[in-house]
Structures are given as structure tokens and as C-alpha cells.
Amino acid sequence: MLEAALTAWELALLLGSPLLGAAMLAVFGHRARAPELNAAFSVLTLLAAAALVARIVVQGPVTLAGEQFFVDSLNVFLVALTAFVALTTALFSRPYMRIERDHGRVTGAGMRLYHSMYQLFTFVMLLVLTTNNLGVMWVAMEAATLTTVLLVALYRTHASLEAAWKYFILCGVGIAQALLGTILVYFAAEKVLGAGTASLLWTHLDPVKDKLEPTVMSIAFVFLLVGYGTKVGLVPLHNWLPDAHAEGPTPISAVLSGLLLNVALYALIRCKVITDGALGRPFASTLLMGFGLLSVAVAACFLSRQRDIKRMFAYSSIEHMGLMTFAFGMGGPVASFAGLLHMTMHSLTKSAIFFAVGHAAQKAGTQMMEDIRGLARVNPTVGWGLMLGTAAILGMPPFGVFASKFLILTSAMAQQPWATPILLLSLGIAFASIFGKVQPMVFGDTTARRLPHSPALVPVFTHLAMVLLLGLYMPPFLADWYRQAARLIG
């Protein structure tokens, strides 16, 4: 009884910290110390996430608040990752957003909007992960769209407003499809579980998934795939993602790639487990593999055409989300383990890259790659941060991305050999495109002076150090954690 009460308090602190932070920063977000307050609330959220992780590791899965919340090895792993990246991004945004304000790109009202929506975005991401109710999950995903639309449009330029409008329309239409899919899941579950909210609770649906109407569930998953797949950035539902990354503030690009895409993929994974159980065959898995492989191939081809550095790494995110989707579609203990590992490595590495890119773009006054040169000379730490992050995301050993990509490719060779040549060719094209564009940015000739301010590089090298460490050695408790989560996916 005491353990349940403590877990409930930890969950309340986890969700309450960012919600309270959003309310306070909506009032005080323009003050000089608002960035520190934003970071302080993120610290509280991370501490609550750490306590919840420790509780779940010892206690096992729990349901709370009348079964409205459910925490197990799969979602608590993502809770910890979300809270950590949210904190490091808040730390990075302290000097970054102050410089943006000094340059006149953001007003006091804009800073208030930025800080409050940042905390609200963190809240809705954590709500998606911890809720047991598929309907509440949908509501939280819709709220995530609304908060990030405001953040993408923060600069109020023609391009940022166009990107925000495009994001709102495409993701709004997509999330409407997810609502229809959720209604169909309820329709199928109602005949087994009866009317009421119990028919939307994951912990009730999972044990009876083999009794759900197969035809209804197959149709439901198609709508859910279109809806949540839009948020994941799967091709051909990806058109909002490059514009949103390129035109929004760099900290928002980091959390979009590092958090939002993961959370949307988590929703798809939960739906995939129920659907394949209802049909008794890998219908959902096949669709995930198909869309994942298409995303990897198309994104790799678009990478070579990019001139804006943030757009290029946005297409890289599409490529990596496609790789994860393909891995989860294959299923099995190794492929699911690899997908979870790659999810971790991608979040840490891509956010670190965007941190370095943000400083580089601020120095150069542009995001165009041909106008950014000699970063290793202008500021060695920024240049080497970008170069090491690029090497990591391209899967060069000994970084952890190499291990996760290797596991995915070997699983594909064993389970889906027809897909292996497509994956290898796409990854090779992506490697050549990104490395060929980043190398002159870091080591090219330049007459620019050194960076006049001290950039926030602790988050960059903290992330890269973790990715390197996990590539060299994975602690046994972390490997066991991934295995438990992989078993839940099936």
C-alpha cells in the first residue's frame, strides 16, 4: 500500500512539475531569470522520472488513479529519456534564446510563450507515455501538435508562419485519422469488454486482444498508422517535418527530433501489439516494415539535395525513424531490442547535433551550409561537437548508433533478406550526403572571427559521451531493461 502511494506521488510530481512550470512561465516567462526557472522545472521532472524508474525496476508494472495511468518497462524507459533530453535542451536554450532576444528575433512576449509552451509540451509528451487510456493518448497527441505549432511560429517570419500552418494542417488531418482509428478500436472492444472507458484501457485490451474483431481492428490500424505515422514523419506523411525543423527555434528542433517522434512511434507500437494479436498474423508488422523501409529510402535520396543544415538533419530524422519503424515491424527479441537502442541513440545524438548547429547558425547568421565554413577554427568546440555528432549519427564505430544499426541490419538479413540491399544502399547514400556536406562546414577555409560568446556545449558533449559509452559498454541493468521492454513489444 505504501509503495503504491509513493508511486502515485512520483507520477503526480512527474506530470505536475511541467504543468506548474507552464502556468508560472506563462506569467513570468519574459523575466531575466525565466530560462533558469525553465531549467529548474525540468530538473524536478527528471528527478521524478528517475524515482519512477527506480520504483518500476523494483516493483514491476503498476496502474494508478483508477487504472487511468499505467507504467511498465516500455514506457518508463521513454519517460526517462524524455525527461533527460527535455532538461539538457532547457539548459542549452538558456544562452541560445537570450542571444535570439538580444538580436531582436524574439520579443518579451515571445520568450513568455516559448518558456510556457516548452513546459506544456513536456507535460503532454509525458502524459502520452503514462496514460492507460487510448482516448487520453489521442487528446495528448493533439495537444502536442497545438503547443509545437506555436513554438514553430515563434519568430513570426513569413517562412516560420508558413511552416507552422503546414504543420498544423497536415498533423491536424493526420490526428483526425487517429481519432477515427481509436473509435474503431473502442467499437471492437465494446463487444468484448462492454461499454465504458474500460474498452479503451491498454491493460484491459491487451489480455483480450485475440477476441477483438479482426476486420474492424485491421481497418482501425490503417487509420492509426496514417494518424500517428504523420507525427512520426513516415513517408509520404512527412512533408511538415523539414519545414518545422528549419523554421522553428533550434531547441524546438532538438525536442521535435529527440522526443515528439519517439512518442508518436510509441503510440504506434502499442496499437501494433493489439492489432497483430487480434488478427493472429503480422498485418500491422508488415505495414510498419513497408512504411519504415520507404521512409529510409526516400529520406536518403532527399538528403543530397538539401542546402539548409537544419532541413538536412530533419531528413536524417525521417531516415532514422523509418529505420526504427522497420525494426519494430520485424519484431522479435533482437530487432525490438535494436529498435529501442536506436531510439535512445538517435534522441541523444540528434539533439546534440541540433545544439551544435544552433550555435553555428547563430555565428554565421544563416542556416545555409555553403555560408558556414571553418567551424573548427571559428570555435573548435562547436566544430568538433558537430563533427563528432555527425560521425555518431552516421553509425561510425565506436558510437552506440553503430551497435543499433548493426543489430537492425543483421536482423533484417536473418528475417527479411529482401530488404537488406535497400537498407544498405540507402544508408550508404545518407552517409555520403551528410558527411560530404558537414566536412567543409567544419574544416573548410574561413575568414570569420572566433565566436564572441561562450556557447552552451555541456549538453552537446554530455549526449555524445553517453552515446560513446553505450557503444563501448552497456551496463547489464540497462540491457535487461531493454530486453524487458522488447518482450512487451513482441
ROVEX-651144 format. One record per residue (C-alpha): residue in three letters; x, y, z. Coordinates in steps of 0.02 Angstrom, whole numbers, padded with zeros to 5 digits, always signed. Each point is the difference from the previous one (the first is absolute). Layout:
BEGIN
ALAXYZ/...
//
This chain:
BEGIN
MET+00000+00000+00000/LEU+00142+00119+00045/GLU+00092-00041-00162/ALA-00157+00038-00102/ALA-00020+00166+00089/LEU+00182+00046-00031/THR-00016-00046-00184/ALA-00156+00108-00014/TRP+00095+00147+00075/GLU+00145-00026-00120/LEU-00119-00003-00148/ALA-00088+00156+00065/LEU+00167+00090+00015/LEU+00052-00060-00173/LEU-00156+00073-00081/GLY-00027+00143+00121/SER+00173+00079-00016/PRO-00012+00047-00185/LEU-00183+00046+00017/LEU+00037+00119+00144/GLY+00152+00062-00095/ALA-00109+00042-00151/ALA-00121+00098+00110/MET+00138+00099+00088/LEU+00099+00035-00158/ALA-00157+00061-00089/VAL+00009+00143+00126/PHE+00187+00019+00032/GLY+00073-00073-00160/HIS+00063+00170-00061/ARG+00102+00037+00157/ALA+00190-00004+00000/ARG+00005-00160+00105/ALA-00135-00091-00098/PRO+00126-00116-00089/GLU+00066-00056+00170/LEU-00177-00029+00062/ASN-00036-00102-00157/ALA+00154-00106+00034/ALA-00047-00019+00185/PHE-00170-00074-00043/SER+00086-00117-00123/VAL+00116-00057+00141/LEU-00151-00040+00110/THR-00077-00099-00143/LEU+00160-00100-00024/LEU+00012-00038+00186/ALA-00179-00062+00000/ALA+00035-00106-00154/ALA+00154-00076+00083/ALA-00101-00044+00156/LEU-00137-00078-00106/VAL+00127-00101-00099/ALA+00077-00068+00160/ARG-00173-00046+00065/ILE-00052-00092-00159/VAL+00165-00095-00010/VAL-00029-00067+00176/GLN-00189-00009+00005/GLY-00046-00044-00179/PRO-00145+00072-00102/VAL-00129+00103+00094/THR-00169+00078-00033/LEU-00051+00159+00090/ALA-00146+00120+00022/GLY-00137-00127-00032/GLU+00099-00082-00141/GLN+00010+00163-00098/PHE+00190-00006+00006/PHE+00111-00148-00038/VAL+00189-00010+00012/ASP+00105-00149-00055/SER+00176-00032-00064/LEU-00041+00065-00174/ASN-00072+00170+00038/VAL+00104+00037+00155/PHE+00156-00018-00108/LEU-00070+00135-00115/VAL-00053+00106+00149/ALA+00181+00004+00061/LEU+00065+00041-00175/THR-00130+00138-00024/ALA+00036+00081+00168/PHE+00189-00005-00028/VAL-00003+00076-00175/ALA-00126+00130+00058/LEU+00121+00053+00137/THR+00155+00009-00109/THR-00097+00097-00132/ALA-00061+00122+00133/LEU+00181+00026+00053/PHE+00054+00027-00180/SER-00142+00123-00031/ARG+00054+00116+00143/PRO+00141+00089-00095/TYR-00072-00040-00171/MET-00168+00085+00026/ARG+00080+00148+00090/ILE+00106+00031-00155/GLU-00154-00015-00110/ARG-00085+00131+00108/ASP+00153+00114-00006/HIS+00000-00014-00190/GLY-00184+00053-00004/ARG-00065-00164-00069/VAL-00108-00032+00155/THR-00095+00128+00105/GLY-00039-00008+00186/ALA-00172-00071-00041/GLY+00084-00127-00112/MET+00113-00056+00142/ARG-00151-00021+00112/LEU-00085-00105-00133/TYR+00157-00102-00031/HIS+00031-00046+00182/SER-00181-00039+00044/MET-00029-00103-00157/TYR+00164-00093+00027/GLN-00059-00060+00170/LEU-00174-00039-00065/PHE+00076-00100-00142/THR+00100-00101+00127/PHE-00159-00032+00099/VAL-00101-00065-00148/MET+00143-00112-00057/LEU+00008-00079+00173/LEU-00189-00016+00003/VAL+00001-00095-00165/LEU+00128-00120+00072/THR-00082-00033+00168/THR-00185-00001-00039/ASN-00089-00168-00005/ASN-00143+00070-00103/LEU+00015+00002-00191/GLY-00123+00145-00006/VAL+00104+00106+00119/MET+00154-00048-00102/TRP-00084+00073-00154/VAL-00047+00160+00092/ALA+00178+00022+00062/MET+00071-00027-00174/GLU-00118+00134-00066/ALA+00057+00116+00140/ALA+00181-00034-00051/THR-00043+00060-00175/LEU-00077+00161+00064/THR+00145+00043+00116/THR+00134-00033-00129/VAL-00093+00097-00135/LEU+00016+00155+00110/LEU+00185-00036+00027/VAL+00037-00027-00185/ALA-00082+00169-00038/LEU+00097+00089+00138/TYR+00105+00112-00114/ARG-00156+00063-00091/THR+00089+00006-00168/HIS-00090-00045-00161/ALA+00096-00165-00011/SER-00032-00048+00183/LEU-00185+00039-00012/GLU-00013-00101-00161/ALA+00091-00146+00082/ALA-00113+00009+00154/TRP-00157+00006-00108/LYS+00061-00148-00103/TYR+00040-00096+00159/PHE-00170+00040+00075/ILE-00099-00052-00155/LEU+00094-00161-00038/CYS+00013-00060+00180/GLY-00178+00058+00036/VAL-00067-00105-00144/GLY+00111-00144+00054/ILE-00053+00005+00181/ALA-00182+00001-00057/GLN+00034-00166-00086/ALA+00072-00064+00165/LEU-00161+00052+00087/LEU-00101-00105-00122/GLY+00118-00146+00030/THR-00021+00019+00188/ILE-00191+00001-00019/LEU+00011-00161-00101/VAL+00108-00081+00135/TYR-00134+00046+00127/PHE-00134-00071-00115/ALA+00093-00166-00009/ALA+00038-00004+00187/GLU-00176+00047+00055/LYS-00066-00169-00058/VAL+00125-00089+00112/LEU+00024+00117+00148/GLY-00166+00091-00001/ALA-00038+00185-00009/GLY+00101+00125+00100/THR+00179+00062+00013/ALA+00063-00176+00037/SER-00010-00036-00186/LEU+00136+00130-00032/LEU+00119-00052+00139/TRP+00159-00084-00062/THR+00007-00118+00150/HIS-00175-00063-00043/LEU+00027-00008-00188/ASP+00164-00097+00003/PRO-00064-00157+00089/VAL-00151-00016-00117/LYS+00081+00056-00163/ASP-00025-00172-00078/LYS-00189+00020+00023/LEU-00015+00167-00090/GLU-00084+00005-00170/PRO+00142-00022-00127/THR-00079+00097-00143/VAL-00039+00151+00108/MET+00174-00003+00078/SER+00086-00008-00170/ILE-00096+00152-00059/ALA+00033+00089+00165/PHE+00187-00027-00015/VAL+00005+00074-00174/PHE-00076+00160+00068/LEU+00114-00003+00152/LEU+00151-00025-00111/VAL-00047+00149-00109/GLY-00037+00106+00153/TYR+00146-00037+00114/GLY+00113-00036-00150/THR-00021+00182-00050/LYS+00072+00052+00168/VAL+00141-00127-00018/GLY+00045+00076-00168/LEU-00020-00158-00103/VAL+00004+00022-00189/PRO-00114+00056-00085/LEU-00071+00086+00155/HIS+00160+00094+00039/ASN-00018+00166-00092/TRP-00025+00105+00157/LEU+00158-00059+00087/PRO+00142+00083-00100/ASP-00087+00169+00001/ALA-00041-00007+00186/HIS+00180-00045+00043/ALA+00074+00133-00113/GLU-00108+00147+00050/GLY-00028-00027+00187/PRO+00127+00043+00137/THR+00143-00125+00010/PRO-00049-00066+00174/ILE-00169-00045-00071/SER+00083-00091-00146/ALA+00095-00100+00131/VAL-00154-00053+00098/LEU-00102-00033-00157/SER+00132-00124-00060/GLY+00048-00065+00171/LEU-00170-00013+00083/LEU-00156+00026-00105/LEU+00043-00126-00135/ASN+00041-00132+00132/VAL-00163+00027+00092/ALA-00103-00013-00159/LEU+00091-00161-00045/TYR-00037-00066+00176/ALA-00186+00026-00033/LEU+00016-00098-00162/ILE+00092-00143+00087/ARG-00138-00018+00130/CYS-00131-00006-00138/LYS+00104-00125-00099/VAL+00004-00123+00146/ILE-00190+00001+00015/THR-00031-00012-00187/ASP+00118-00146-00035/GLY-00073-00090+00151/ALA-00176+00024-00065/LEU+00040-00058-00177/GLY+00116-00143+00048/ARG+00116+00051-00142/PRO+00130+00139-00025/PHE-00114+00122-00091/ALA+00054+00152+00100/SER+00180-00058+00000/THR+00002-00012-00190/LEU-00069+00176-00018/LEU+00129+00068+00121/MET+00141-00085-00096/GLY-00063+00068-00165/PHE-00020+00179+00057/GLY+00163-00008+00097/LEU+00100-00061-00149/LEU-00081+00129-00115/SER+00045+00138+00123/VAL+00182-00054+00010/ALA+00018-00006-00190/VAL-00090+00162-00041/ALA+00083+00101+00138/ALA+00172-00060-00055/CYS-00034+00062-00177/PHE-00059+00171+00061/LEU+00153+00026+00111/SER+00116+00038-00146/ARG-00112+00143-00061/GLN-00005+00101+00161/ARG+00086+00169+00021/ASP-00071+00046+00171/ILE+00091-00094+00139/LYS-00153-00018+00111/ARG-00103-00067-00144/MET+00137-00126-00038/PHE+00000-00068+00176/ALA-00191+00001-00002/TYR+00007-00121-00147/SER+00127-00099+00099/SER-00130-00015+00138/ILE-00125-00068-00126/GLU+00129-00128-00054/HIS+00034-00057+00178/MET-00184-00006+00050/GLY-00028-00108-00153/LEU+00140-00115+00057/MET-00079-00016+00173/THR-00172-00030-00074/PHE+00072-00137-00110/ALA+00084-00080+00151/PHE-00159+00000+00105/GLY-00095-00068-00150/MET+00119-00147-00013/GLY-00027-00037+00184/GLY+00086-00135+00098/PRO+00116+00022+00149/VAL+00153+00060-00098/ALA-00087+00120-00120/SER-00108+00077+00138/PHE+00154+00017+00112/ALA+00091+00084-00145/GLY-00146+00117-00032/LEU-00005+00057+00182/LEU+00189+00023+00003/HIS-00005+00099-00162/MET-00140+00107+00071/THR+00113+00046+00146/MET+00154+00030-00107/HIS-00093+00105-00127/SER-00082+00111+00131/LEU+00165+00036+00088/THR+00103+00022-00159/LYS-00123+00102-00104/SER-00037+00121+00142/ALA+00189+00024+00025/ILE+00018+00036-00186/PHE-00138+00130+00004/PHE+00084+00082+00151/ALA+00162+00018-00099/VAL-00093+00054-00157/GLY-00091+00135+00098/HIS+00163+00080+00057/ALA+00075-00014-00174/ALA-00151+00082-00082/GLN-00002+00140+00129/LYS+00182+00038-00036/ALA-00019-00003-00188/GLY-00169+00087+00000/THR-00068-00130-00120/GLN-00050-00183-00011/MET+00064-00018-00179/MET+00142-00127+00000/GLU+00102+00086-00135/ASP+00012+00155+00112/ILE+00061-00095+00154/ARG+00184-00044-00011/GLY+00149-00033+00113/LEU-00093-00036+00162/ALA+00152-00090+00069/ARG+00094+00165-00013/VAL-00142+00119+00046/ASN-00041-00101+00156/PRO+00084-00169+00017/THR-00124-00069+00126/VAL-00150+00040-00111/GLY+00088-00070-00153/TRP+00055-00160+00083/GLY-00169-00020+00085/LEU-00084+00006-00171/MET+00131-00116-00079/LEU-00010-00129+00139/GLY-00190+00008+00001/THR-00002-00027-00188/ALA+00119-00149+00015/ALA-00112-00072+00135/ILE-00165+00020-00093/LEU+00077-00076-00157/GLY+00036-00158+00100/MET+00189+00007+00008/PRO+00077-00109+00136/PRO+00022+00005+00146/PHE-00156+00107+00025/GLY-00160-00085+00058/VAL-00092+00035-00163/PHE+00119-00124-00083/ALA-00056-00137+00120/SER-00186+00033-00026/LYS+00017+00012-00190/PHE+00104-00159-00003/LEU-00133-00095+00099/ILE-00139+00064-00114/LEU+00095-00048-00158/THR+00046-00174+00063/SER-00180-00028+00054/ALA-00057+00053-00174/MET+00123-00122-00079/ALA-00072-00141+00105/GLN-00186+00044-00007/GLN-00026+00110-00154/PRO+00149-00029-00118/TRP-00089+00086-00144/ALA+00006+00166+00095/THR+00185-00006+00042/PRO+00067+00068-00168/ILE-00124+00145+00008/LEU+00054+00043+00176/LEU+00185-00011-00040/LEU-00015+00106-00157/SER-00107+00132+00089/LEU+00118+00010+00149/GLY+00148+00016-00119/ILE-00082+00145-00093/ALA-00043+00085+00164/PHE+00179-00020+00062/ALA+00076+00077-00156/SER-00126+00143-00005/ILE+00016+00055+00182/PHE+00187-00026+00019/GLY+00036+00089-00164/LYS-00098+00154+00057/VAL+00058+00009+00181/GLN+00187-00024-00031/PRO+00028+00169-00087/MET-00109+00086+00129/VAL+00118-00057+00137/PHE+00170-00001-00086/GLY-00024+00119-00148/ASP+00094+00165-00020/THR-00076+00153+00081/THR+00042+00180+00042/ALA-00130+00011+00139/ARG+00052+00048+00175/ARG-00017-00109+00152/LEU-00171-00015+00082/PRO-00024+00154+00110/HIS-00100-00090+00136/SER+00022-00161+00096/PRO-00118-00132-00072/ALA-00094-00126+00108/LEU+00097-00155-00047/VAL-00019-00105+00157/PRO-00163-00077-00067/VAL+00086-00038-00166/PHE+00145-00096+00072/THR-00105-00079+00138/HIS-00111-00079-00131/LEU+00145-00053-00110/ALA+00093-00074+00150/MET-00153-00106+00042/VAL-00016-00059-00180/LEU+00185-00045-00002/LEU-00011-00089+00168/LEU-00149-00104-00055/GLY+00093-00046-00158/LEU+00148-00065+00101/TYR-00090-00074+00151/MET-00182-00024+00045/PRO-00035-00021+00187/PRO-00088-00167+00036/PHE-00148+00084+00083/LEU-00030+00106-00156/ALA+00012-00152-00114/ASP-00127-00092+00110/TRP-00112+00152-00006/TYR+00003-00001-00191/ARG-00034-00187-00003/GLN-00153+00019+00112/ALA-00067+00140-00110/ALA+00035-00102-00158/ARG-00100-00146+00070/LEU-00150+00115+00025/ILE+00007+00049-00184/GLY+00007-00182-00055/
//
